Amino acid sequence: MKLTRERKGLGLPNLDFFNLKQRIAKKFDWTPNQIDRAVEEYRRFLALCKENPQLKVCPSESVDEVWHLHILDTARYQSDCAQYFGYFLHHEPCLNGNAEVDKENTIRLYSEAFGQPSEVPGRTCANPGGGCGSISALPHIGSMEGARA
């Protein structure tokens, strides 16, 4: 029996991605349906990251593009991370020798939660471990004062 999002207990992030969708439309020649699908897949990716913080979760190419655009709005991304995760979700390329294992694990996690993925994960990932992504507590504004360049 295939596990569904409800059976797995995965709550997709209820974040406002209106502005993110506008930036996607400006950068890519995607139809509104493709944009909606990519953002939905991005929500699923974030849910997998939250549900599996000990594992490296690798996004597909289109999800990675959406993630990049979300990160570029730094204040919004930090706020969204704090709201949904309670920590900052870092993005790093997978340069270690475990990239294939990480991709296989991501496909397994995705399949258990949502069914077979329509895209194969790429070479970036999120969550802690081995230089392939990490999480950290969000810094307090006051702790940043001494970090002036």
Wavefront OBJ file of the C-alpha trace (Angstrom):
o trace
v 0.000 0.000 0.000
v 1.414 3.376 -0.992
v 1.719 5.848 1.855
v 0.033 9.141 1.231
v 0.938 12.557 2.526
v -1.825 12.246 5.140
v -0.767 8.760 6.291
v 2.854 9.838 6.503
v 1.855 12.942 8.429
v 3.648 15.335 6.102
v 2.222 18.804 6.293
v 3.122 20.861 3.262
v 4.311 24.350 4.110
v 1.547 26.919 4.113
v 3.844 29.720 2.967
v 2.838 32.575 0.671
v 4.747 32.032 -2.578
v 2.915 34.662 -4.658
v 6.041 36.821 -5.119
v 8.157 33.742 -5.738
v 5.801 32.715 -8.542
v 6.154 36.191 -10.052
v 9.962 35.873 -10.052
v 9.728 32.413 -11.622
v 7.514 33.811 -14.397
v 10.050 36.580 -15.109
v 13.058 34.259 -15.194
v 11.701 31.197 -17.005
v 9.523 30.611 -20.026
v 7.176 28.393 -18.016
v 3.401 28.291 -18.328
v 1.302 29.156 -15.255
v 0.573 25.434 -14.891
v 4.299 24.595 -14.950
v 4.952 27.278 -12.339
v 2.196 25.940 -10.086
v 3.546 22.396 -10.473
v 7.136 23.459 -9.706
v 6.032 25.362 -6.602
v 3.942 22.389 -5.445
v 6.989 20.144 -5.899
v 9.070 22.691 -3.963
v 6.545 22.502 -1.100
v 6.895 18.716 -1.151
v 10.687 19.022 -1.097
v 10.516 21.324 1.934
v 8.165 18.895 3.684
v 10.607 16.024 3.072
v 13.445 18.144 4.480
v 11.427 18.922 7.603
v 10.281 15.343 8.110
v 13.792 13.924 7.587
v 16.242 16.436 9.112
v 18.884 13.735 9.647
v 18.989 12.867 5.929
v 20.213 14.668 2.840
v 17.268 15.479 0.585
v 18.032 16.283 -3.073
v 15.680 18.425 -5.186
v 14.955 17.913 -8.863
v 16.344 20.463 -11.323
v 13.135 22.510 -11.484
v 12.714 22.451 -7.694
v 16.328 23.550 -7.318
v 15.637 26.520 -9.623
v 12.630 27.497 -7.484
v 14.733 27.078 -4.341
v 17.441 29.375 -5.770
v 14.875 32.104 -6.446
v 13.416 31.714 -2.953
v 16.878 31.989 -1.378
v 17.670 35.151 -3.357
v 14.912 36.933 -1.441
v 17.082 36.533 1.646
v 14.874 38.191 4.249
v 11.787 36.313 3.060
v 13.674 33.007 2.871
v 15.013 33.421 6.417
v 11.538 34.299 7.680
v 9.940 31.355 5.852
v 12.585 28.984 7.249
v 11.973 30.262 10.782
v 8.211 29.897 10.364
v 8.223 26.413 8.828
v 11.360 24.713 10.159
v 12.396 26.725 13.181
v 15.906 26.799 11.709
v 17.659 27.985 8.557
v 17.732 25.400 5.755
v 21.028 25.667 3.900
v 21.619 24.853 0.248
v 24.900 23.263 -0.764
v 26.104 21.260 -3.765
v 26.592 17.544 -3.199
v 30.284 17.105 -3.798
v 30.868 14.057 -1.656
v 30.947 10.463 -2.878
v 27.483 9.711 -1.502
v 25.488 11.750 -4.026
v 23.975 8.666 -5.677
v 22.939 7.210 -2.310
v 21.417 10.571 -1.335
v 19.465 10.686 -4.606
v 18.214 7.103 -4.111
v 17.129 7.938 -0.549
v 15.309 11.030 -1.791
v 13.451 9.007 -4.424
v 12.475 6.457 -1.760
v 11.273 9.158 0.660
v 9.353 10.964 -2.076
v 7.754 7.736 -3.339
v 6.624 6.766 0.168
v 5.066 10.169 0.768
v 3.746 11.267 -2.633
v 4.129 8.475 -5.190
v 6.687 8.175 -7.958
v 8.507 11.473 -8.649
v 8.138 12.981 -12.105
v 11.741 14.288 -12.044
v 14.982 12.742 -10.811
v 16.795 14.572 -7.995
v 19.868 16.581 -8.973
v 23.257 17.263 -7.413
v 22.309 19.644 -4.609
v 20.707 18.793 -1.333
v 19.589 20.031 2.031
v 19.846 18.977 5.665
v 22.851 18.055 7.786
v 25.822 15.876 7.161
v 28.964 15.406 5.157
v 29.181 18.834 3.548
v 26.096 18.170 1.461
v 23.786 20.535 3.256
v 23.235 21.696 6.782
v 20.830 23.269 9.179
v 21.534 25.873 11.793
v 19.651 27.831 14.357
v 18.621 31.228 13.105
v 20.971 33.853 14.550
v 19.592 36.521 16.800
v 19.936 39.956 15.194
v 22.106 41.115 18.101
v 24.580 38.281 17.503
v 25.303 39.659 14.034
v 26.537 43.071 15.247
v 30.208 42.108 15.529
v 30.191 40.540 12.070
v 30.581 43.746 10.088
v 32.920 43.584 7.101
l 1 2 3 4 5 6 7 8 9 10 11 12 13 14 15 16 17 18 19 20 21 22 23 24 25 26 27 28 29 30 31 32 33 34 35 36 37 38 39 40 41 42 43 44 45 46 47 48 49 50 51 52 53 54 55 56 57 58 59 60 61 62 63 64 65 66 67 68 69 70 71 72 73 74 75 76 77 78 79 80 81 82 83 84 85 86 87 88 89 90 91 92 93 94 95 96 97 98 99 100 101 102 103 104 105 106 107 108 109 110 111 112 113 114 115 116 117 118 119 120 121 122 123 124 125 126 127 128 129 130 131 132 133 134 135 136 137 138 139 140 141 142 143 144 145 146 147 148 149
